[in-house]
């Protein structure tokens, strides 16, 4: 399955042996929590756009991780945005780590995360989500090189909206119904 995934998305695995008799390298597999964050982001942002759309969302996520203006992990990038404390913990005398925080609606970097809708993957999308999860796991492997088809994009939006921030970014590419932008340093 691994080779098929690599071939399908046009990425290279730098650690694959050239001779089948050579032992496969020991691979430090990605953190399942990070894989799930990336898979959910790819699913909610581009589930109907195929491997190009999924790869583009993954690239934007990784480009943000590499940019000091954004958080340093997949989950932190995906869930970035202002939060508010739950009314259930706000007035309690409890340690900070026991407090509950929720994203402020429509204020997140990735709109699906705080749009007020359920983030559960519906059962009828189980097959497509499993495939997206496998791609996310592949993208996070240290021995796999993801080619950035967005040309360094850190932002994108659907082609039917016109956010004000787009004027201050450099347009790089259009993939599916998304337009991608790079935030120059």
Buried (B, 14 or more C-beta within 10 A) or exposed (E): EBEEBBEEBEBEBEBBEEEEEEEEEEEEEBEEEBBBBBBBBBBBBBBEBEBBBBBBBBBBBBBBBEBEEBBEBBBBBBBBBEBEEEEEEEEEEEEEEEEEEEBEEEEBBBBBBBBEEEEEBEEEEEEEBEBBBBBBBBBBBEBBBBEBBBBBBBBBBEEEEEEEEBEEBBBBBEBBEBBBBBBEE
